[in-house]
């Protein structure tokens, strides 16, 4: 994201996750704020990724989407099958949020698209 205020908010989200761990209420509030900045930048992939992220957290009270593979596995539906316990996939969430910072990198945008597919399949 180009907006300095949005970048500060992303950094705040990352710091909150690192210091305080997963807090659904705070995270959802921050992501909804971040989505407003993404709307201003008119990046539909980012806007959708942010919305799907906070909707997933709201609906599941956690984050259960795995990090996309470098090369998608044929027939893979995008959901993580190795997460059976009620835990939050923090590494994947932290990675997803880090993607929001640099959208000039085509690989980041491709990963956001993969996350979006995974959210839709979950």
FENRAWO-V155122 format. One record per backbone hydrogen bond with DSSP energy under -0.5 kcal/mol. NH is the residue of the N-H (numbers start at 0). CO is the residue of the C=O. E is the energy in kcal/mol with one decimal. If there is no record, write none. Layout:
nh = {NH;NH}
co = {CO;CO}
e = {E;E}
//
This chain:
nh = {6;7;8;9;10;11;12;13;14;15;16;17;18;19;20;20;26;27;28;29;30;31;32;33;34;35;36;37;38;39;40;41;41;42;43;46;47;48;49;50;51;52;53;54;55;56;57;58;59;60;63;75;79;80;83;86;88;89;92;93;94;95;96;97;98;99;99;100;101;102;104;105;107;108;109;110;111;112;113;114;115;116;117;118;119;120;121}
co = {2;3;4;5;6;7;8;9;10;11;12;13;14;15;15;16;22;23;24;25;26;27;28;29;30;31;32;33;34;35;36;37;38;37;41;42;43;44;45;46;47;48;49;50;51;52;53;54;55;56;61;72;63;78;81;84;62;87;88;89;90;91;92;93;94;95;96;97;97;100;101;103;104;104;105;106;107;108;109;110;111;112;113;114;115;116;117}
e = {-2.3;-2.2;-2.0;-2.4;-2.4;-2.4;-2.5;-2.5;-2.5;-3.0;-2.4;-2.1;-3.2;-2.7;-0.7;-0.9;-2.6;-2.8;-2.0;-2.5;-2.7;-2.3;-1.8;-2.6;-2.3;-1.1;-1.1;-2.0;-2.4;-1.5;-1.5;-0.6;-0.9;-1.2;-0.6;-2.6;-2.4;-2.2;-2.7;-2.3;-3.0;-2.0;-2.4;-2.4;-2.3;-2.3;-2.5;-2.6;-1.9;-2.0;-0.5;-2.2;-0.7;-0.6;-0.9;-2.3;-3.2;-2.0;-2.2;-3.2;-2.1;-2.7;-2.4;-1.9;-1.5;-0.8;-0.8;-1.0;-0.6;-0.6;-0.5;-0.7;-0.7;-1.7;-2.2;-2.4;-2.3;-2.2;-1.9;-2.7;-2.6;-2.2;-2.3;-2.8;-2.1;-1.8;-1.3}
//
